[in-house]
Amino acid sequence: MSPVLLVAAGGAFGSLARAGVGVALPHEPGSWGWATLLVNAVGAALLMALLARRPGDRVRLALGTGALAGFTTFSGFAVDAILLADAGRGGLAAAYVVVSVLTLLGAGLLGARAGRP
């Protein structure tokens, strides 16, 4: 399979999984984005675990560049934080940013350790 198709197939899967989490954990604009935090933390952990195993190019393209990139969402994180601030909840927006960054770094570290052969 060509590299472009590997990324596309993985991305389709990841995007559908991300949409499913959004349906399962909906939130109103201007409120805490639990679904976004969850997918980004899981994605960081899985990506680091994958990379720690030094996969071949095809696996990295399908799972890393495709599936996990389609699953995680930096733009969703940014929108959640901005909408919290726009709703007059600046303190909560700042907390969301700090909690998200620390959670993702922690998840990434755990994933890297778990993925070591």
ChimeraX attribute file (.defattr): number of C-alpha atoms within 10 A of each C-alpha:
attribute: neighborCount
match mode: 1-to-1
recipient: residues
	/A:1	6
	/A:2	8
	/A:3	13
	/A:4	12
	/A:5	13
	/A:6	20
	/A:7	23
	/A:8	18
	/A:9	16
	/A:10	23
	/A:11	23
	/A:12	17
	/A:13	18
	/A:14	23
	/A:15	19
	/A:16	14
	/A:17	18
	/A:18	23
	/A:19	14
	/A:20	14
	/A:21	17
	/A:22	17
	/A:23	11
	/A:24	10
	/A:25	13
	/A:26	13
	/A:27	15
	/A:28	9
	/A:29	15
	/A:30	19
	/A:31	17
	/A:32	18
	/A:33	22
	/A:34	18
	/A:35	21
	/A:36	25
	/A:37	24
	/A:38	19
	/A:39	20
	/A:40	27
	/A:41	23
	/A:42	18
	/A:43	25
	/A:44	25
	/A:45	23
	/A:46	22
	/A:47	23
	/A:48	22
	/A:49	22
	/A:50	20
	/A:51	16
	/A:52	16
	/A:53	13
	/A:54	14
	/A:55	13
	/A:56	9
	/A:57	11
	/A:58	15
	/A:59	17
	/A:60	19
	/A:61	23
	/A:62	23
	/A:63	24
	/A:64	25
	/A:65	18
	/A:66	24
	/A:67	27
	/A:68	27
	/A:69	23
	/A:70	23
	/A:71	25
	/A:72	23
	/A:73	18
	/A:74	12
	/A:75	10
	/A:76	15
	/A:77	19
	/A:78	14
	/A:79	15
	/A:80	25
	/A:81	26
	/A:82	18
	/A:83	18
	/A:84	22
	/A:85	17
	/A:86	13
	/A:87	13
	/A:88	11
	/A:89	16
	/A:90	15
	/A:91	11
	/A:92	16
	/A:93	23
	/A:94	15
	/A:95	14
	/A:96	21
	/A:97	18
	/A:98	12
	/A:99	13
	/A:100	21
	/A:101	15
	/A:102	13
	/A:103	18
	/A:104	21
	/A:105	15
	/A:106	15
	/A:107	22
	/A:108	22
	/A:109	16
	/A:110	16
	/A:111	23
	/A:112	20
	/A:113	14
	/A:114	16
	/A:115	18
	/A:116	13
	/A:117	8
